[in-house]
Amino acid sequence: MCRHVAYLGPPVTLRSVLIDPPYGLYKQAWAPRFQRPGAVNADGFGVGWYPDAAEASDASVAAAGLGDPGDSEPVRYRQAVPIWADPSFADLAWVTRTGALLAMVRNATPGTSPGPAAVGPFRHGRWLFTHNGYLAGWPESTAGVAATLPTVALLELEAPVDSALAWALVLHRLRAGHAPAAALAGTIGVLQAAGVTGNFNFLLTDGRVIAATAAGNTLYYRQAEGSVTVASEPGGDDPGWIVVPGGSVVTAVPAQVSVTPLAAPSDLSVPDTTPDGRITIR
């Protein structure tokens, strides 16, 4: 399991999204409230952000609803150590501003590769992707699915890990012209049709839109002050956090969030959620 978060909106510091919230991603690395089992996410962390999204004024971002990022690729900072063990990250996060980011803390699937290349977010062009979950029985269980990909897609895998293969499947669909939510949902459908089980919480952004799935683990979103945040769990107890039902796919921009059911055959319900959309303090 892992924890991840994506943000779109007026430019903010990385620290204000990831470290400062009382239950933000930084604390979720060792004390998540809604992750059972595998509560310690100590196998690395990564953050990707869009420098061009920091150049737009707050007013223009709010007016457009999406901001006006250019065409530059996102920057990534990835480490194979726990987020709390990197003394430089807090300083980096303090001075770095952006209007679009995606970050994660990693709890590695047993048998997968260590090292920073195995840590999300994975990147292609403007796309960033993370996976909160696992593909059971990897790599044997996914051999048939992997064989359906073009050879170049397999050669592009950043690391021999289940999440990198999931990203290759999603990217294959994005390249074919699928919308972000459809690329995520289609990947889950292909995995399940091949008999692959696991947790398939995917998170994807190009700096303009966020797409995410609630498929085995918790997922929430919050709209506030011209921004939208999609996360494994709320960063605080402030109002406005909405739980995403299990077996759903989300498409989010600051002005609008849509949640639709996944067309998936298996049970993708989410444990430890609050059915009325409110947070239960534990």
N, C-alpha and C positions, 0 to 999 in steps of 0.2 A: 504494500500500500504506500501511498504518498499523500501529500497535501499540495494543492495548487490554487492559484488566484490569478485573475485577469482584471485589468482596469482600463477604461476608456473615459476621457473627459478632459476638463481643464488641466493644464500642466501642474504636476505635483512632484515632490521628491519621492524617490524610491522608498526612503525611510518612512514617510508618512503613510504609505500603503502597507509596507511589509514589516516594519519594526515597531513603530509607535503604537498601533492599536493594541489594547491590552490582551487580546486573544488573536493577534495577527499571525501571519505565516511564521515569523521568527519564533514565537512561543509554541506554535503548533508543531514545530520540529521535535519538541520533547514532551509537550503537554497538550495534545489536541483534546478537545472536549467531545467530539463526535466520531472518533476513529477507534473502532474495535474490530479485530485485534491489531497488533503491530503498531503500538502507539508511539514508538520512538523512531523518528525519521532522521537517521544519522549517517546515511550512505551518500551524502552529497546534497548540493542545492544548486539552483541555477535561476537566473533572471534574464529576460530579454526585454529590451525597450527600444523605442523608436526616437532617435535624436531629432528627426524632422518634426515630430509631433510636439516637441518642446518649443519650437520656433514660432508656432501660432500663438496669438494673444489669447488670454482667457476669454475675452469678449467674443472673438471670432469662433472659438471652440464652442462656446455655449450657443451662439447664434446658429451655427451649422448643425449642431447636435452630434456631429461626428468628428469635428476638428477638420483640419485640412493637411494631413500628412502628405509628404511628397512621395518619391519613388525609391528612397534609399532603403537598404536592407536594415533590419534591426541589429542592434549590438547585443552580444551575449556575454555574461559573466558566469562561469560554471566552475564548481570546485567539487572534489571527491571527499571533502571533509564535512562534518556537520556545520550548519550555518553559524552556530555559536562559537565554533572553533576558528573562524576566520576573522582576525582582528581588524583587517583592512576593509571588510565589507561595510561596516557601519559608517566609516568615513566616506566611502564611495557613495553609499545610499543617501548620505546627508547632503551631498553637493550635486547629485544627478537629478535632473528634472525631466519629466516626459508626460505626454498626454495619453500614452498607451504602453502597457506593459503586460507581461505574463511571467509568472515565477512559480517555482515548486521547491519542495524539500522531498528528498528521496528515501524511501524504505525499499531496498532492492528486493526483487523477486529472487528467491533462492536459486542458485545456479547461473545467474546472469553475470555479466561482466562488471567489474569495478572500474573506477577511473572517471575523470570528468567527461569523456566522450559519451559515457553511458547515462549521463544526467541530462534531463530536459532543462530548458526547452530545446527540442529539435527544430531545425530551421531549413527553409528553402525559399529563396527570394524574400518576399515580405512576410511569408507565413512562419508562425511559431506554433509549436504543438507540445502538449504534455499529456501524460497518462497517469491517472490515479487509479491503480488497480494492477491486474496481472493477467496473463494468458496461461491458464493451467496446463501443465504438461509440456511447456515450451522447452526445447524447440521441436520435439517429435510431433506433438499434437498439431503444430502449425505448418508442417512440411507441405501438405497438400495445398494450403492457401498460398504459401510462399511461392510455390511452383507456378501459380497463375500470374505472377508479376513478371514484367519484362526484366531481362537480366540486368539492365542498367539500374533498375530500381533496387535490386539486391546489392549491387556494387556500391550504391550510394549510402547504404546503411552506415550510420556513424559509429555504431558499436553492436556487438552480438548480444542484444537484449530484446526481450519481448516487446517493450514499448517502442523501440526503433522499428520493428516489423509492423506494429500497428500504425505507426506514422507513415511507413511506406505504402500501406494499403489506403490510408486516407489521402496521401499526396497523389497516388495514382488516379483517384477519383477527381480530385481538384484539377489535375491536368486534363482530365477528360471533359471538364466544363461543369462539373457538379457544383451546386451551391454548397457553402460550408456545412450547413446542418445536414444536407443530404449526403455529403461525403462521409460525415461521422456516422450517420444512421446506416448508410449502405455498408460501411466497414463492419459494424456490429452484426448486420444481417448476414454478411458473408462468413464471418467467424462462426456464428451460431449454426449456419447451414452446414458448415464443415465439422460440426460437433465440438468446436473449441469452447470451453467454458472458462469462467473467470469473472473479473470485474472490469467493466469497460467504461469508466468515467474518463472521457476525453475532453480536452480544452484546446481551443484553436482560435487564433486571431491573426489578422493582417494589419493591425493598427487602426482599422476602420470599423470592424464588426467583430463580435465575439460569438463563437458557437461552442456549445458544450453539451455533454450527455450526462444524465443521472442514470447509471446502469450498474448498480451494485454497491455504490458508496454515496455518501451524502453530497448534496449540492445546494447552494443558496445563491440568490442574487439580491442586489440592492441598488435602487436608483436614488441619487441625491445630488442636488445642486449642479445639474447639468452633466452628471457622470453616471456610469454604471459599473458595478463590480460584480463579478461572478466568481464564487469561491467554494472550496470544499466545505467550509464552515465559516460562520460569521467571525469577523475580527473583533467584535465588541457586542455590547448589549444595547446599542442605540437602536431606535425603532426603524422599521422599513425593511428589515431582512425577510425575505420570502423563501420558504423551502420549496425546492423543485421536486415534484413527485417522482418516485422511481419509475424507470421505463420511459423517460422523457428526453427530448432534445430541445435545447434553448438556442434562440438567436437573439442577440442583444446589441443595441446601440444606446447611447445615452437617452434618446427620446422615446424608445420603445423596446419592450421585451416581449417575445412570443415564446410560448411553451407548448409543444405538441407531443403526442405519444409516439414512441418508437414502434415501428412495425417489426417487432421481434418475437420469436416463438417462445422464448424461455422466460422464466420469472426473473425480472430485473428490479425487484422491489428493493428499497433502501432501508437498512436497519437503523434504529436509533434516530428517527426523524420525528418532528413534531407535526402531526397531521393538520393542525389549524394554522400552520405557517409561522407560529411564534417560537421563540427560543426557550428551551427549558434549561435553567441554570443548574449545573451539577456540582 
